[in-house]
Amino acid sequence: MFYKYSSNTKSFLDDERPGGYFRGCLDQYAEDQFATFTIEPCEMDSTKLLGRLYFYGLK
């Protein structure tokens, strides 16, 4: 999932701890989410994967 930079997500990034662990969770900022990337098996060829990028409307 992709999130826009806002006061919500900025504080999330500022709370980074050593080792890459974060105190917060971006899932609580659904209003700041603007895209999702999914990967799934290709129906036509099982040896390949299909990646899709979904963009949501920005306000």
Backbone as JSON Lines, residues from 0, in Angstrom:
{"i":0,"aa":"M","n":[0.83,-1.17,0.0],"ca":[0.0,0.0,0.0],"c":[0.88,1.24,0.0]}
{"i":1,"aa":"F","n":[0.39,2.29,-0.64],"ca":[1.12,3.55,-0.73],"c":[0.3,4.65,-0.05]}
{"i":2,"aa":"Y","n":[0.99,5.49,0.69],"ca":[0.33,6.55,1.44],"c":[0.95,7.9,1.09]}
{"i":3,"aa":"K","n":[0.11,8.94,1.05],"ca":[0.64,10.28,0.82],"c":[1.3,10.78,2.1]}
{"i":4,"aa":"Y","n":[2.24,11.67,1.92],"ca":[2.94,12.27,3.05],"c":[2.03,13.32,3.68]}
{"i":5,"aa":"S","n":[1.7,13.14,4.94],"ca":[0.83,14.06,5.66],"c":[1.31,14.17,7.1]}
{"i":6,"aa":"S","n":[0.62,14.95,7.91],"ca":[1.0,15.04,9.32],"c":[0.85,13.68,10.0]}
{"i":7,"aa":"N","n":[-0.09,12.87,9.54],"ca":[-0.26,11.52,10.1],"c":[0.92,10.62,9.75]}
{"i":8,"aa":"T","n":[1.24,10.54,8.48],"ca":[2.31,9.64,8.05],"c":[3.68,10.17,8.41]}
{"i":9,"aa":"K","n":[3.83,11.49,8.5],"ca":[5.1,12.07,8.92],"c":[5.46,11.6,10.32]}
{"i":10,"aa":"S","n":[4.49,11.64,11.23],"ca":[4.77,11.21,12.6],"c":[5.09,9.71,12.63]}
{"i":11,"aa":"F","n":[4.49,8.95,11.74],"ca":[4.82,7.52,11.65],"c":[6.28,7.33,11.3]}
{"i":12,"aa":"L","n":[6.76,8.08,10.32],"ca":[8.16,7.96,9.9],"c":[9.12,8.47,10.97]}
{"i":13,"aa":"D","n":[8.73,9.5,11.7],"ca":[9.58,10.05,12.76],"c":[9.72,9.11,13.94]}
{"i":14,"aa":"D","n":[8.8,8.16,14.09],"ca":[8.82,7.24,15.23],"c":[9.63,5.98,14.95]}
{"i":15,"aa":"E","n":[10.42,5.97,13.88],"ca":[11.21,4.79,13.56],"c":[12.2,4.5,14.68]}
{"i":16,"aa":"R","n":[12.34,3.24,14.99],"ca":[13.27,2.81,16.02],"c":[14.45,2.1,15.36]}
{"i":17,"aa":"P","n":[15.56,1.95,16.07],"ca":[16.69,1.2,15.51],"c":[16.25,-0.2,15.08]}
{"i":18,"aa":"G","n":[16.75,-0.67,13.97],"ca":[16.4,-1.98,13.45],"c":[15.21,-1.94,12.5]}
{"i":19,"aa":"G","n":[14.64,-0.74,12.26],"ca":[13.56,-0.61,11.3],"c":[12.17,-0.84,11.86]}
{"i":20,"aa":"Y","n":[12.05,-0.97,13.18],"ca":[10.72,-1.19,13.77],"c":[10.02,0.14,13.98]}
{"i":21,"aa":"F","n":[8.7,0.16,13.81],"ca":[7.91,1.37,13.95],"c":[6.93,1.2,15.1]}
{"i":22,"aa":"R","n":[6.62,2.3,15.78],"ca":[5.65,2.25,16.88],"c":[4.22,2.26,16.37]}
{"i":23,"aa":"G","n":[3.98,2.88,15.23],"ca":[2.63,3.02,14.71],"c":[2.31,2.0,13.63]}
{"i":24,"aa":"C","n":[1.14,2.17,13.05],"ca":[0.7,1.31,11.95],"c":[-0.03,2.19,10.94]}
{"i":25,"aa":"L","n":[0.4,2.17,9.7],"ca":[-0.21,3.02,8.68],"c":[-1.65,2.65,8.37]}
{"i":26,"aa":"D","n":[-2.07,1.44,8.7],"ca":[-3.44,1.03,8.43],"c":[-4.47,1.97,9.06]}
{"i":27,"aa":"Q","n":[-4.1,2.65,10.12],"ca":[-5.04,3.55,10.79],"c":[-5.22,4.86,10.04]}
{"i":28,"aa":"Y","n":[-4.48,5.08,8.95],"ca":[-4.57,6.32,8.17],"c":[-5.12,6.03,6.78]}
{"i":29,"aa":"A","n":[-6.26,5.38,6.71],"ca":[-6.86,4.99,5.42],"c":[-7.1,6.21,4.52]}
{"i":30,"aa":"E","n":[-7.37,7.38,5.11],"ca":[-7.62,8.58,4.3],"c":[-6.37,9.04,3.55]}
{"i":31,"aa":"D","n":[-5.19,8.59,3.97],"ca":[-3.94,8.97,3.32],"c":[-3.46,7.93,2.31]}
{"i":32,"aa":"Q","n":[-4.16,6.82,2.2],"ca":[-3.77,5.78,1.24],"c":[-4.17,6.21,-0.17]}
{"i":33,"aa":"F","n":[-3.27,6.06,-1.13],"ca":[-3.61,6.45,-2.5],"c":[-3.36,5.36,-3.54]}
{"i":34,"aa":"A","n":[-2.74,4.25,-3.16],"ca":[-2.53,3.17,-4.12],"c":[-2.24,1.86,-3.39]}
{"i":35,"aa":"T","n":[-2.51,0.77,-4.1],"ca":[-2.21,-0.57,-3.6],"c":[-1.59,-1.36,-4.74]}
{"i":36,"aa":"F","n":[-0.58,-2.16,-4.42],"ca":[0.06,-3.03,-5.39],"c":[-0.19,-4.47,-4.97]}
{"i":37,"aa":"T","n":[-0.74,-5.27,-5.88],"ca":[-0.99,-6.69,-5.58],"c":[-0.24,-7.57,-6.57]}
{"i":38,"aa":"I","n":[0.09,-8.77,-6.13],"ca":[0.73,-9.77,-6.98],"c":[-0.07,-11.05,-6.85]}
{"i":39,"aa":"E","n":[-0.4,-11.64,-7.99],"ca":[-1.16,-12.89,-7.99],"c":[-0.69,-13.76,-9.14]}
{"i":40,"aa":"P","n":[-0.96,-15.06,-9.08],"ca":[-0.56,-15.95,-10.16],"c":[-1.28,-15.59,-11.47]}
{"i":41,"aa":"C","n":[-0.6,-15.73,-12.56],"ca":[-1.18,-15.5,-13.88],"c":[-2.09,-16.68,-14.23]}
{"i":42,"aa":"E","n":[-3.32,-16.4,-14.65],"ca":[-4.26,-17.46,-15.01],"c":[-3.87,-18.17,-16.3]}
{"i":43,"aa":"M","n":[-3.18,-17.46,-17.19],"ca":[-2.81,-18.03,-18.49],"c":[-1.52,-18.85,-18.43]}
{"i":44,"aa":"D","n":[-0.62,-18.54,-17.48],"ca":[0.67,-19.22,-17.39],"c":[1.06,-19.31,-15.92]}
{"i":45,"aa":"S","n":[0.97,-20.48,-15.33],"ca":[1.21,-20.66,-13.9],"c":[2.67,-20.42,-13.5]}
{"i":46,"aa":"T","n":[3.56,-20.26,-14.48],"ca":[4.96,-19.98,-14.14],"c":[5.21,-18.48,-14.01]}
{"i":47,"aa":"K","n":[4.17,-17.66,-14.23],"ca":[4.33,-16.21,-14.17],"c":[3.41,-15.61,-13.12]}
{"i":48,"aa":"L","n":[3.78,-14.41,-12.69],"ca":[2.97,-13.65,-11.74],"c":[2.46,-12.38,-12.41]}
{"i":49,"aa":"L","n":[1.34,-11.9,-11.93],"ca":[0.74,-10.68,-12.46],"c":[0.72,-9.64,-11.34]}
{"i":50,"aa":"G","n":[1.34,-8.49,-11.59],"ca":[1.32,-7.4,-10.63],"c":[0.36,-6.32,-11.1]}
{"i":51,"aa":"R","n":[-0.45,-5.82,-10.17],"ca":[-1.41,-4.76,-10.51],"c":[-1.25,-3.61,-9.51]}
{"i":52,"aa":"L","n":[-1.26,-2.41,-10.07],"ca":[-1.18,-1.2,-9.25],"c":[-2.51,-0.47,-9.36]}
{"i":53,"aa":"Y","n":[-3.2,-0.33,-8.24],"ca":[-4.51,0.33,-8.19],"c":[-4.33,1.71,-7.56]}
{"i":54,"aa":"F","n":[-4.73,2.77,-8.29],"ca":[-4.69,4.13,-7.77],"c":[-6.07,4.54,-7.33]}
{"i":55,"aa":"Y","n":[-6.15,5.24,-6.2],"ca":[-7.42,5.77,-5.7],"c":[-7.46,7.26,-5.96]}
{"i":56,"aa":"G","n":[-8.64,7.83,-5.98],"ca":[-8.78,9.27,-6.2],"c":[-8.14,10.06,-5.06]}
{"i":57,"aa":"L","n":[-7.4,11.09,-5.43],"ca":[-6.79,11.97,-4.41],"c":[-7.62,13.19,-4.22]}
{"i":58,"aa":"K","n":[-7.69,13.67,-3.01],"ca":[-8.46,14.87,-2.69],"c":[-7.55,16.07,-2.56]}
